Every structure is written in structure tokens, then in C-alpha cells.
Amino acid sequence: MGYWEYHKKESLIALYIAITFGLFGIAHLGIILGVNSSNIFILTIRSIAYLVIIYALYKTAVGHWSK
């Protein structure tokens, strides 16, 4: 849905939120499939997701994406 919103309104914040939810989905799927939650793969995916959403919120807060 975020990708659709990105194409509809050219909103980068929607794209970054979609990427974040996708990364969290991958991490949750790994846990459901039996990967330990302290595995380096899961921790890396979660860290990247948190960094992406922090970047998107920062860009929104400073007004770089407002139209």
C-alpha cells in the first residue's frame, strides 16, 4: 500500500514507511520460521528498519518532504 501511495502522490515518506514495514515483516517471518530472535540476521534487519524510519521521520520533521 505504501508503494501504491508513493506512485499515486510521489510521497517518499510513504515509500520509506513501506520499506520499514517490509523489513519488520521479514524479521517476524524469520522468527515464525524458527530463527532465534537474537540471531545476527534478525538483529540486522530490525536495526536497518529502525534506521530507515528514523531517517524518514527526521526528513519529515525538518520539512524536506512537505509540499
C-alpha positions in Angstrom: 0.0 0.0 0.0 2.9 2.3 0.7 4.3 1.7 -2.7 1.0 2.5 -4.3 0.8 5.7 -2.3 4.3 6.6 -3.5 3.3 6.2 -7.1 0.0 8.0 -6.6 1.3 11.1 -4.8 5.1 10.8 -5.3 5.5 10.8 -1.5 8.9 9.5 -0.4 7.7 9.2 3.3 5.1 6.5 2.2 7.9 4.6 0.4 10.2 4.7 3.4 7.3 3.5 5.7 6.5 0.7 3.2 10.2 -0.4 3.3 10.2 -0.3 7.1 7.1 -2.5 7.4 8.5 -4.9 4.8 11.7 -5.3 6.8 9.8 -5.8 10.0 7.7 -8.4 8.2 10.9 -10.3 7.1 12.1 -10.3 10.7 8.8 -11.5 12.0 8.6 -14.2 9.4 12.1 -15.4 10.3 11.1 -15.7 13.9 7.9 -17.6 13.0 10.0 -20.0 10.9 12.2 -20.7 13.9 15.1 -18.3 13.7 16.2 -17.2 17.2 15.3 -13.6 17.9 18.9 -12.8 19.0 20.3 -14.1 15.7 22.5 -11.6 13.9 20.3 -11.7 10.8 17.2 -10.7 12.7 19.0 -8.0 14.6 20.5 -6.6 11.5 17.1 -6.5 9.7 15.5 -4.8 12.7 18.3 -2.3 13.0 18.0 -1.3 9.3 14.3 -0.9 9.7 14.6 1.3 12.7 17.2 3.4 10.9 15.0 3.8 7.8 12.0 5.0 9.9 14.2 7.4 11.9 15.6 8.9 8.7 12.1 9.3 7.3 10.8 10.9 10.5 13.8 13.2 10.6 13.3 14.3 7.0 9.6 15.0 7.7 10.4 16.9 10.9 12.8 19.3 9.1 10.3 19.8 6.4 12.2 18.4 3.4 9.2 16.5 2.1 6.4 18.9 2.8 4.6 20.3 -0.3 
